Amino acid sequence: MEVFPICISASGNSTVLFRPPKSDREYDDLKTLYCASSRLDTAGPWLDRLYKALNPKRFAHSLSVARTSVLLAEKFSLDVIRAEQAGLLHDCAKCLSLPEMQKLAVKHDLTDDPAFLESSALLHSMVGAWVARKKYGMEDPEVLKAIEYHNTGCAGMSPLAMDICLADFIEPNREPFPGLEEVRALAGVSLEKALLLSLEDVVAHVSSKGRTLHPRTLGTIDWLKTLPAVQTEPQSSHPIL
């Protein structure tokens, strides 16, 4: 079984990680590295805005998710432009404070779900879709839904949304944890199976701490199990790079 490549460089080689910039000069170098292979005309302005909106670790994570999203899109014949857009912007609201997120959510009627409103870990994706539209000019509804669902999943989610959700889980800056390498291996074979395993791993981790997941994630797991791609035997995969 092929292990999905997790380290991406501007040349397409699996050798370079996007490290959190420690200074404006390092940011400039990182921006040059990223933009050298970006397909987006908006990459430069978006990176400038994200650099100001996010902490260095979250910024590097966003670049890594974008690159991983593109690799998945290429592997599974998805729209690579949309994948990069959603990957870059998926955490654009992550570093807002919870009161700031709540204020935006209430003001713009984004949700009345108490679980979301009480948790920045949940709410940032929904607020992020709004920020992506209002602050970054993103009007594509499929990209916005991929941003909204990237942390919980959603039954019936699009392949693009699955791509972003999975890329967020397997990107190369992720700290190692049980099950990560198995998910990365499955990502070279099946988008649906890899996403299912990643969400099941999250359930196991959260349950071990005596907590429960949002029903939307549990519903996503149940839905994924019904998909033909999940029920079929694994097929051999070909190199992604």
N, C-alpha and C positions, 0 to 999 in steps of 0.2 A: 504493500500500500504506500502511495506517495505521501510524504509529509509536506504539507503546504509551506512554501518558503515564507519566512517571517522577517527577513531583514532586506530592506530595499534601498538601493542607491539611485542617484539621478540617472545613471547609465543603464539601469535595469538589472544590475547585478545584485545578488543577495548578500551584500557585505557591509552595508552601512546603516546604522540606526540614526534616527532623528533624536538627538540629545537635547534636553532642555537648555535653552540659551541662558547664559549667565550675565550677558551684557548686551547692549545695543549692537556692538560690533559682531558678537556671535550671532545675534538675530539676523543681521544683514547677510552673514555667510550662510546661515540656514535657509533664509529666504531665497538666495541665489541657487543653492543646491536644489531646493524643492521646485522652484519655478522653471529650472532647466528642463524638467521632464513633464511639467504640468500641461494638461490639455485645456486649461481654463484661461480665457482672456482676463477674468476677474481675479486670478490667483494673487497677484501682487497687492491690490487694494484690500482684498479679503484678509490676507495674511497680516497686513499692517493693522487692520481693525482687530483681528483676533489676538494679536500680540499685546495690544493694549487692554483687551477685555479679559484675558485669561492669565493665570499664573504660568510660569515657564514649563512646569511639568505637564499641565493640561494642554498647553500650546503644542508641545512636542507630541503628546498623545493624539491630538487632532490631526496633525500631519501624518502620523503613522496609520491612523484609521483610514484617512483618505487614500493613502497608497495601498493599504491592504484591501480596501473596497474596490479599487481599480483592478487589482490582481484577481479578486473573486469575480468581478464583472467580466473580465477577459476570459476566465476559465469557464464561466457558465453562460456566456453570450448575452450579457446584459448591457445596458447603455453605460459606457464608461464615463461619459461626461456627467450624467446624473449621479453615478456612484461617487465620483470625486467631489462633486458639489455637496452631496449629503454627508459624505465622510468628513469634509473640512468643517462643515457648519453644525455637525450633530451636537456638539457641546458648547455652542456659542453663548449659551446662557448659564453654563455650569458654575461660573464664579460669581454670579449674583448672590446676594444674601437671600435667605429664605423670606424675610419680610419684603424684599424687593420683588421676588418671584410672586409672592402672594398678592401683592398690590397689582401687578400686571395681570395676573390670572383673574382676579375679581373685577378689575376695571374693564377688561376686554372679554369677560364671560368665557374664559378658556375651559374651566371645569368647576363643578360644584362637588366633586368627589373629595370627602374629608381626608382620605388616605393620601391623595396627591397633595392637597393643600397643606398637609402637616409634614411633608417630607421633601426636602430639596433634591434628594436622590431620585424621587419620582417626578417632581414637578418641573425640573429643569428641562426635560425633553419637550414637554408641552409648551412651556414658555419659550424654549429654544426655537420651536417652529414659528412662533409669532415674531421673535427677534430676527430670525432668518428672513422673514418676509418684509418686515418693516425697516430693518437696519442694513440688511445686505441685498435687498432687492430681489429676493428669491420668490418667484411667482408660480413655479412648477408644483402643482398639488402632489404629485407622486414623490418628489424630493421632500416636500414639507411633511408628508405622512411618514416617510422613512426616518426623518429627524424625530418626529413625535413618538414613534414606536420603538426607537432604538434601545431603550432600557427595559422595556417590559414585554416587547413583542405584542402581537394582536392576532387573533384568529382571523384568517382570510387576508393577512398582510401580503403585500406584493413581493415578488422576488427581489426587487431593489431594497425594500425594507428589511428582508431577511439578510441580504448582503451587508447592510450597515450594522445591523444587530450582531451578526457574527463577526464582522471586522472589528467591532468594538471589543469583543471578547478575546480575539486571538492576536491582536496587533503586537508587534515585537517588543514594545516597551512594557507590556504586562509583566508584573511580578509572577514568577513560577508558582503554580498551585496545583494540587492533585487534579488530574483529568485534562489539563490544558494541552499537553502534547497529543493526547488521543483525539481531542477536538480538532487540533491543527491537522492531524493525519486525515481525519474524515473530510476536512475542508477541501482536500484535493480530490475528493470522490463525489460528494453529494452536499449541496448547500443545505437541503432540508434536514438530512441526517446529522450534519455537524451542528446546525442550530438547535435541533432537538436535544442532542447530547449536552450542549453548552447550557441550555436552560435547565435540564435535569441536574446538572452539576451545581447550578445556582440553588435549586431547590434543596439539594442535599446539604449544601453549605449553610444556607439560612436555617434550615430545620435543625442542624446540629447546634445552633446557637439559641434554640428555643423560640425562633420567630417564624412567621409565615409570610409567604409572598403575596403580592397583589393578585386578586382573582384574574386579572387580564393575562398575567403570565401563565397561570395554571390553565387558563382557557387556551392559550397559544400552544401549550404542550399537548393538550388533548387534541387540538385541531391538527397539529403536525403529524401525530400518530395515524391520522386517517389518510394522509396523502400517499398516493401510489409510489412516489419516489422514496418514501420511507419504508414502505412495505416490501419493496423489491430487494433482491440480493445485490450486494456491492458489485460494481463493474470496475474493470481495470482502468486506471487513469494514465494520462500522458503528462509529461513535464509542462509546467505552467510557464517557465521562463526559457 
